[in-house]
Each structure stands twice: as structure tokens, then as C-alpha cells.
Amino acid sequence: MDFIKKQCLHAFSIVQNALFGMGNPLLDICAVVDKDFLDKYGLKPNDQILAEEKHKEMFEEIVKKFKVEYHAGGATQNSVKVAQWMIQEPHKVATFFGCIGKDKFGKILKEKAEEAHVDAHYYEQSEEPTGTCAACITGDNRSLVANLAAANCYKKEKHLDLEENWKLVEKAEVYYIAGFFLTVSLESILKVAKHASENNKIFCLNLSAPFICEFFKEALMKVMPYVDILFGNETEAAAFAQERGFETEDIEEIAKKAQSLPKENKKRQRIVVFTQGKEGTVMTKGVETFPVLEINQSEIVDTTGAGDAFVGGFLSQLVQDKTFEQCIRAGHYSANVIIRHAGCTFPEKPDFH
């Protein structure tokens, strides 16, 4: 009886739409392919690239030729999906905004978001098709080819500014946006970030990729004063340090320097969280390194979604006002589960205590 009571109390302590994510929604199309298919499109067995003109027909062909699995993907959408999975009840704690096309893949994305119990509100347009990411699997390798398409077309005035959508933003207490979205709509990010800062809510950003730190550093530094929690991995941290002219390669030092960059909301000290794969995770709250969970190499199926999953686990506890140490534990747990599965997929229920 006490257990049931506790579960009910837990369910009512988190409100719907408390976590808000905005980013590039992509439909992951996963298939085991053959070497001829890779060669035909000039793909390396283990790689991540953006689609070029020569890859356009590949997305149709993979569906026709191989047995495919569809998963709702894209970095931010992955993270909010994992957060919702960790929370379980109530459904729709996580809200997600992004742009899709009015097409078959868009319809599948909507269904997948619903299955994950994420409250997705997509901006739908007809100019560009829904963004996709083909995961071409051969043995232990996977070659990822992303075609942003519609994801690139998100418009602040056509979606975020609409009264019913902005109300969902206002309902949230925690905000998360992956750096990839800096290439799409800086003005949308700034509107959300400023709202969080002015209302003493928590705004989180991920560095996402070295190319974001290198080629979109102006946009990144415009958002940085509003960032309460900054996520990244060791290669992104190194790229960020280089671009900022930090004269150190030590990840703890980089984290400290990133923490001390100018900040708008003085009521919250910025927290920086850098993961390092199987090495420990660095967090600036007195700068500590937390070891990750042990895993046997043979149990690792796919590390692609590990970073997104870590953030999802972290956010699932943050939105419940748990300690940062608990947030990191949950992040490590989620990542440990995700790397045992293909893509950013997981079992029906978490086993996290």
C-alpha cells in the first residue's frame, strides 16, 4: 500500500509540460544493409555525415530494399524522450517543438512521439520534406547520413510566437536545447533563454559537436549568458576551449573557465557537465569527476545515442528538483541502458533507484 501511495505522490509531484525541448526532429531510419549499398553511395562503414545531393535517392531506396525500423530521432528529441521514459508517469512531462514536413515520414514522427508519451507540437510546412537520418548498419558498424530538410525550416514567428505554443513554454521549469539548433533558429533559442533567465527557471544547452563551437561560435556566445547548465563531451569541450582561447587542455580547467563566463541570471551559478565516454563525468559544483557505470565491451551494441541519453537521464531528475549528484547518476544509468540497444531505444521501463 505504501508503495502505491508513494507512486501516486511521485506522479503528482511532477506536472505535465515541466520540461521543454526545441530542436531538429529527424526520423531515424535504421536498416542492416550490405557493402554494395555503402559503396553505391560512397559511405564509410562507421561515420556521421550530412546528406549531399548524391544521397537524396538513398532514403527511398533503403526503405524499398531493406527491412527498416523507424525511431523518432534528432538530439534534443532523443533527450526529452529518454527523460520522459525515466519519469514514466505522468505522460507528457516533456514538450518538444521542431519543424517537420506534411508527409509520410512526418506522420510516422508524430506517431513515434505519441508512443514515447512526449507532447510534441511540430511546425508543419510543405516546402521541405521531414528530416531523416539513415542509419546504415553493417556488422558492428553504423554509417549515419542526416538530411535536415524540414528541420532547417523552423520559424519563430510561425510557431513559437503563437499564443497557444508560447503558453507551453511558460508552463515549463526546465529548458533544453542542443547546439545543433543554433544553425536553424538563433532567435527562437534567445526568446526561450531570456524567458528562462527573467523568470529564474533553468536553461540548458549542449555544445553538441565541434563544428558548432568552431563555425557557429558567434551564435553560441550570444546564448551563453543565459545558460544555467552547459553540457558537452570531451571533444566538444576541447573545441570550445580552443575557440575561446582558453590556454589549457585539462577538461576540469575548461569546465571551470566555461562556468565563469558572463551570466545574466546571477541567482543561479552556471553548472558545466562534460562527459568523457567511459572516463568519468566532470561537473563544476566544486569540480568533481563522477565515474560511469561499468559495462562489458561485448554488451555494447551502439554508442550513438549515449550523449543524448545521458542528458535525458539528467533532465529527468532535474525537473524533479533532485540533487545534481542524483542527476548525474541518472544520466549514467540512461546512457548505460541505451548503449546496449541499437539507436536511441530502450526497454519498456527503467530500473533506476
Salt bridges, closest charged atoms under 4 A:
ASP39 OD2 - LYS35 NZ 2.79
GLU61 OE1 - LYS40 NZ 2.80
GLU61 OE2 - LYS65 NZ 3.63
GLU69 OE1 - HIS71 NE2 3.07
GLU89 OE2 - HIS91 NE2 3.69
GLU111 OE2 - LYS107 NZ 3.35
GLU115 OE1 - LYS112 NZ 3.76
ASP119 OD1 - HIS121 NE2 3.06
GLU124 OE2 - LYS110 NZ 3.08
ASP161 OD2 - LYS156 NZ 3.06
ASP161 OD1 - LYS191 NZ 2.78
GLU163 OE2 - LYS167 NZ 3.53
ASP228 OD1 - LYS263 NZ 2.65
GLU243 OE1 - LYS217 NZ 2.68
GLU253 OE2 - LYS256 NZ 3.30
GLU299 OE1 - ARG340 NH1 2.23
ASP302 OD2 - ARG142 NE 3.06
GLU325 OE2 - LYS285 NZ 3.80
GLU348 OE2 - LYS349 NZ 3.94
ASP351 OD1 - HIS353 NE2 2.87
